[in-house]
Amino acid sequence: MPVPLAMLTTRGARAIIINMENKVIPDFFAAARAVIESASVLCGNPIPLSECKVISPHKLDVPGFVPRSVLMFAAPYYSRMAAGDSHCRRTVSLYAVPRDYHIFFSELFAELKEKLTPEFPDVKFMCFADNSPIGEVAAASKAGLGMVGDNGLLITRRYGSFVFLSELICDIEPGEPGREYKVERCDGCGRCTAACPCECVDASDPSADRSADKRARCLSSLTQAKSEPDEAVVSLMRGEGDAPATVWGCDACQLVCPYNEDPGETQIEWFRRDLILNPTADEIESMTDDEFYKRAFSWRGRGVIGRNLKIAQGGEK
């Protein structure tokens, strides 16, 4: 039985052949890449879903949708203004200094849907950021976006590890059968392992993505926990020796990484304005709900960040 074919005319009157049986439409990925890169976000090469570790299969269980490929994105967020200096002390993780990245991706995904759906009405796709059904770090490395560090983070050549990962998962094939996809790894210098205040970075772990128990021990996770911190965590949050105080998150393993010594600054305006480096209790309390819930540190509510501010300032737990 002959394979059903159709013609598609793209802008510029260029016609391509579409194989409707296995739904190989290379120009869909090119169109998606154009939207992503116009937003100053890095876009990887499409990879088969079979090359990814599916960690939440229920998120892909959608009637009429058969996921086949993944297009990974990396949005850089570092800026020197957000990093702070001796004159402006930063007490929240770099990723939480600008407005919430979830909102940025929500707007970007809406633009993808608006621009791709009319041009490719038969292609089904879903986008994810932070709530991904796959192991994003290894997938991003296989897609050519960077290497996996011993701290479990993706390290890009231009922006270091200061990137947010997200992806588009669709029902068409990547179009490169037989290609080998490999995870690239860092040099393993050991700096992140030595710098981790909670000893949860393990260079001997062969896993591309940090395990759940290690993430739970990470100081960043501990500062976001609703449970009351123990004395050891309180001491870390208040700062010890040269270690800075923190009221939300931890960048220790990133700041010592040699690939982060001079990272490129993001060109994404979203991550360059409305910066809060050192929130105060009064500032948090005076925010309207609309203002507060546009911050990455808001997802646990005012109570957790308020508690952390009190701890970091030497008050009671």
Secondary structure, DSSP 4 states (H G I P E B T S, - for coil): -PPPEEEEEETTTEEEEEETTTTB-HHHHHHHHHHHHHTT-EE---EEGGGS-BS-GGGG--TT----EEEEEEEE---HHHH-BTTB---B-GGGSSB-HHHHHHHHHHHHHHHHHHH-TT--EEEEESS-SB-HHHHHHHTTS-EE-TTS-EEBTTTBT-EEEEEEEESS--S-TT------B----SHHHHH-TTS---TT---SS--HHHHHHSHHHHHT-SSPP-HHHHHHHH--TTPPP-SB---HHHHT-GGGSSPPPP--GGGTSS--SS--HHHHHHS-HHHHTTBGGGTT-HHHHHHHHHHHTT---
